[in-house]
Amino acid sequence: MNEQSAQTCWERRTQRPLLALAVTFAVAYAVPIVDSTADRSLTWLCTVTEWVVWGSFAVDYVIRLALARRRREFVRSHWIDLCAVVLPLLQPLRLLRMVATLLLVGRRARMASQIRLTTYVAGAVVGLLMFGSLAVLSVERDAPHGNIRTLGDAVWWSFTTMTTVGYGDHAPTTGLGRMIAVGLMLSGIALLGVVTANIAAWFIGQFAKDDLEERRQTQAIESLTEEVRRLRSEVAALAAREEQRH
């Protein structure tokens, strides 16, 4: 088995376990935010779980790098993965671990050919909505002038922000909350562009199929017309030879 095959085999075998770890991370990230009365031991357990999940993705990146045939090219083509691995080490914030894990699981999910674009977009929307709500709630709930105090407020704010509607009834007041808002706005615009492009590509594909079918029918008609002409010529030639005999 060559190095490229070993890397592909590793990525295929670790796809589902890493997705399961990502779900575990989501639960560990959400519990202390949703349950503000959680005791210290539960909060500590969730924090450890987050770091373990992030560490698993970091180990996965290191192993894929070791299995890569051209490591420099691997680093250049997977620079987002590298940033996501290094990001939480720069500042031990839970939000950075969440962003890093989202980036890593998103990169690995796109490698799976069985995941369709529509499924990926739907999963991205749900994931961004959930994590955006939890992230903004964690930084805005205790802000002195904040107006996002409950999970319902956070989900509503995330939905209106991602769709770029922005009613203004709820808005972040902290710097970190506004950074989250910018990220959700850009993500919402990007996802909307992907959906629009996907719909346009589907229509173009349908039109191309219709044009191809029409061209095939035209070619078939032309072939039949040519065949009829050839048969007529042969019949006329036979008739002329019969007249000459008589």
HUNOR-V27513 format. One record per run of one state. SS is the DSSP state (@ for helix, = for strand, . for the rest). FROM is the first residue (numbers start at 0). TO is the last residue. Records with the same first field share a line. If there is no record, write none. Layout:
SS=FROM-TO + FROM-TO
This chain:
.=0-1 + 34-38 + 67-69 + 77-77 + 90-92 + 111-115 + 140-149 + 162-173 + 245-245
@=2-33 + 39-66 + 70-76 + 78-89 + 93-110 + 116-139 + 150-161 + 174-244
